[in-house]
């Protein structure tokens, strides 16, 4: 709803009870105006489709991101540098889905805010913080991958450095989102005797300040990180997809097959290529999903935005917002399809959930968790030669080269 509708005179005299109702300046009874408002805020047919999409994203986003956190937290071999950052990214996505998706859906569909002034401050604060954490985490991953692949001897992150980096990311995200907490305010478009609905949650400052703040967000938390990630991943791709295999010397190439190291440079290259593809996909999806909402925020007070029309603005807002939540919900799907290691852990975690529901069956004891852990460790060690080295021994005893082995770096 535009600012022009908020600052108009709303109350009339006895002959004209309501001067302005919704978007039309008319002289109508209060009951008729209330009826118009109720009809206006009730979801239309097209908006029910968006509500269903929001519900699907809510369910899959919570389950997927909680599953990512679970497998990284409980599996020690999954706690690599990249996966720890992915854990932080999943936490941010989980918070966005849980605390921000339902209020945003309700506000976009009804064009009103129902959760009070406190939540008007808290919800945008959590959303801005989580989005900032997400983009800064993706940037940290790209920088870490750049040094790990292109300059492996220059910098190696320790656990203390990783934790410090994550803390700095969250402090930065909270600092950027502080204006939402301080200046968040409810603006009523109609007097209380007409309706309690049609309240707008906005910051308590003018258009220039709002434009300056959104311009800062676009530059600092979208344009610069996307450009930096594009540079780092372009260098990583050029390094990984060149003809010469890094780290392979002539002696290693001449070594007999049965004496090849368990983790050969050839297999490391295949694993790092897969990991790089997955990370680049996450970055591209993030850039595409958040581009519309940034454009909307920048042109909100321009003539271009006003020329769109009042009927299309709610639909455009719904689409731009749903893309943001789609990004938070789709990351676990990307991990599942593009990382064999995550895929195995997801299947194992889901199978453990099924086993816990069937504890009454014979053979399942309280030590089932330890048994499953042992089975997992055995499965990773029994097939070391076939999965990590990339060679299989057939029944006839002939060594046969396979394609790229299973993921090692996630």
N, C-alpha and C positions, 0 to 999 in steps of 0.2 A: 504494500500500500504506500502511495506517495505521501510526502510531507504536506502537500497542499491540502490533503483531506483532514489533516490532524489539527491544523491551527485555525480552522473556520469556526464561526459562531454556530453553536449547535442548538441552543435553546431559543425558542420563539415565544410569542405571546399566546393568549388563550385562543385566538382565532387561527393561529398557525402553530400547533404544538411542536412540530419538528421542521426545522428549516432545511437541514441537510441529512439525507439518509443514504448510506453507502456512497455511491459515486455520483449521485444526482442531487442537485439542489431543488427540492420540491417541498411543497407544503402539504404534509400528510399526517394522519393521526399516529399516535405512538404505537398502537396495536399493529397497524399496517407496516410500520417501519420495523418493528420487532419480528413480524412474520417474514419480511424480506431478508433480514439478517440471518434468521434461522435457516431459511432456504439457501442462502448464500454460503454459509459455513458447512452445510451438509455435503459430504463428498459426492461428486458427480460420477457418471459411469466411467469416464476415462481415468479419474483419480483413484477408483477402486483397483484398477490395474496396477497403479503405482504402489498402492497400499500392499497388495499381494507381493509385489517385488521387494518392497521394504521388509516384509515379514520373512521372505525366503533368505534375503541377505542377513537378517538378524540371526536366524537359526544357524545358517551355515557359517557365518562369521564367528559366532561365539564358539561353536563346536570346533571349527578348523583351527582358530588361533589358540584355543585352550589345548588342543591336541599337539600343536607345535611346541608350546611351552612344556607340556608334559613329557614328550619324548626327549627333548633336550635336557630337561631337569633330571630325569631318572636314568638316562643312558650316558655313562661316562665317556664312551667312545664318540658320542655326538657333541661333546663339549669342546669343539674347536673354536678358533678365534671368530671365524665367520658365523658359525652357528650361535655363538653367544650374542653377537650383534643381531642376528635373526630373532633370537629370543626377545631381545629388547624391542625389536620392531613388532613382534607378535603381541607383546604387552600393550604397546601403544594402540595397535589396531583393535585389540580386545576392549580397551577403555572407550575408544570412539564408538564401537558397535553397541556396547552396553549402555553407556550414559548419554550418548548424543543422538543415536539413530531414532529412538522412539520420539523424543521431543521435537526433533527436526521434521519427522514425518507428520506429526500432528500439526505443527505450525505451518508447514508448507501446504497441507491439504485444506485446512480451515482458515489460513491466513490470520491466525490469532494465537496468542500465547496464554496458556492456561495454568502454568506451573508457578506463578508468583514471581516476585522481584528477586528473591534470593537465587532461585534456579535460573533466572534470566542472566545472572552474573556467572553462576557456576558452570552451566552447560557450555556456553561459548568459551569459557576459560579452559575447560577440559578438552574441548575440541581443538582449539588453537594450540594448546600444549602438545597434544598427541600428534597432530599433523606436523608440528615443528620437530618433534622427536623422531618421527618417521623419516622425514627428509634428511635430517642431520645424521641419522643412523645409516641410511643408504649412502650418504656421502662418506661417512667413516669407513664403511665396507669397501667402497671403491678405492679409497686411498690406501687402505690396508692391503687390498689385493694388488694394487699397483706396486707397492714396495715388496710384497711377498713374491711376486712373479717376475717383475722386471729388475728389481734390486734386492735379491734375497739376502745378501750379506750386509746390507746397509742398516736395516732396522728390523728387529724382531720384537713383537709386542709380548710383554709379560702380562700375567693375570692382573697385577696391580695397575698396570697401564690401561688395560681394557676397562677395569672397574672405574678408574678415574675418568676415562673418556666418556663412559656412559653417564656418570654423575654430572659431568660438564654439559652433556647433551640435554639432560633433564633440567638442569638449572637454566640453561639458555632458553629452552622451551617455555618454562614457567615465566621467565622474565619477559619474553615476547608476548605472552598471553595476559600479562598483568593488566593492561588497559581494559580487557573484557571484564575483569573482576572489579576494577575500580569505577569504570564509567558505564557499566551496564545499567540500563534503566528501562522501565515500562512506560510506554506512551499510550494513552487511551484515545481512541478515535471518536468515541461517542460518550455522552454523559451517562452516569450510572443509572439514572431513572429510565433511560432508553434501553440499554443493554449492558451486561457484564462482559460481553465478548468483544472481539475485534480489538485486542490489545497487541501492541507491537513491541517486541523486544529489540531495543537499539541502544547504541552508546549515546551518552549524554554529552555530545559535542556537535560542532557544526559540520557542514558538508566538506569544507576544505580540510579540516582535521581528519575526517573519516577517509577522504581520498588519499591524504598523505600517509595515513597508517596502512591502508591496503596497498598502496604503491610500495611502501617499505617491505610488506610481506611478500609481494610478488618478486621484488628484486632480491631480497636477502634470503628468502626461504623457498624460492622456486627457480628464478632465472640463473642466479649464480651457482647454486648446487647442481642444477641440470647441466649447465655448461661445464662445470668441473667434472661431473661424472662422465659426460660425453668425451672429454679429453682423456681421462684416465682409462676408460674402457676401450677407446680407440687405440691407445698405446698398448694396452694389454692384448687386444686382438691381433695387432701387428706382431707382437712378440710371440704369441701362442700359435698363430697360424702361419708362421714362416716355415720354409722347407726344412731347415736344419733343426733337429731336436735338441733343445738346450740341455746341457749337462751330459750328453752322450759323447764319449771319447771313442777313438778307434779301438782301444783295448776292450771297451765294453761291447762294441759291436762284434768283435772277434771271439768273445768268450763263448764257450760251449753252452748249449741250451740248458743242460741240466745244472749249470752253475750260474745261471742268470740270477740276479738279486731278486728278493721277494718284491720289492717296490722299485721297479726299473724306471729310468727316466721316461721311457716310452709310455708306460702306464700312467705315470704322474701327469704327463702331458695330456693324455686322453681325459683324465679325471678333472684336470684344471680347465680344459676346454668346456666340458659339460657344466662345471660350476660357474664359469664365466658366462655361458649362455643363459643359465638360470638367473643370475644376478642382473644381467643386462635386460632380460625380459621383465623383471620386477621394476627396474628403473623406467623402461619405456611405458609400461602400464601405468605407473605412477604419474609420469609426465602427461599422458593422454587424459587420464581421469581428472586431474586437478586443473587442467587448462581452462575448461569452460567456467568453473566457479571463480577463477581469478579474473577472467575477462568480464564476467558479470559484476564483480566487485569494483572493477576499474571504471566501467561505463554506467554505473548505477545512477549517477546524477547528470548524465549527459543527454543531449537531445536524441542521440541514437537509441538510448534505452527507452525514452518516452515515446518514440515513434513505433516501438514494438506493439503496443496496445495492451490494455488491461487484461484482455482475455488470454493472451499468450504468455504474459509474464509469469503467472503461477506455474504453467507447464514447463517453461524454460528453467525456472527455479527448481522444480521437482527433478528434472533430468540432470541438471548440473550437480545437485546434492546427492542424487542416487548414484552418480558415477563415483563420487568420493567414497561412499560407503561400499560400493562395488570393489574399489581398490583394496579396502581393508579386508574384505571377505575373500578376495580371489587369491591373495598371496599363498595361503596354504594349499590351494589347488595347484598353483604353479610349482610349489615344492614337490607335491605328489607326482606330477607328470614329468618333471624335469630332473628329479633327483632319486635315483634308485635307493639311496640310503634312507632318505626320508620316507619313501614308499614302503620299505621294509619295516621301518619303525612304526609307521601308522598302522599297517596291517597287524603287527605284533601287539600294539596297544589296544586295538579294537578286539583282537582275539582274546586278550587278557580280560577285557570287560565281559566278554561272553563267558569265559571260564569262571569268573567270579560269581556270575549268576547261576552257575551250575555246580556249586560246591557240594551239593547234596549227592552228586554222582559218585560212584565208587572210584577210588584211586586218587581223589583230590583231598589233600590234607592242608594243614595250616602252613606247611613249608612249600606250598605251590609256587610262591613268588621266587624263592631261591632256586627251585627246579627250573622255572622258566628262564631265570637269569643264566643258569648253567647251560641250558639248551642254546640260548642266544650266543654265549661265548663260544660254545663248541661249533656252532654253525659258522661263526666267523673265522675259526681257526682250522677247521677240517678242510675247507676248500681254499686255503691260502694260495696254493700253487695254481689252481685253475682260474680263480677270480682276479687275483692281484697280478700274477705274472702274465696272464693272457694266453696260456698254453694248456691244451687238453690232451690227456693220454687216452687213446682209443683202445678198444678191446684187443686189437692186433698189435698194440705196443708202439704205434706210430705217433709221433708228436705232430699235432695239428694246431696252427696258429688261429686264434679266434679274433673277434673284433675287440673294440675297446672294452676293458674290464669294468667291473663294478666301481661305483664311485668310492673314492677315498676321502675326498675333501668336502663331500656333502653337496 
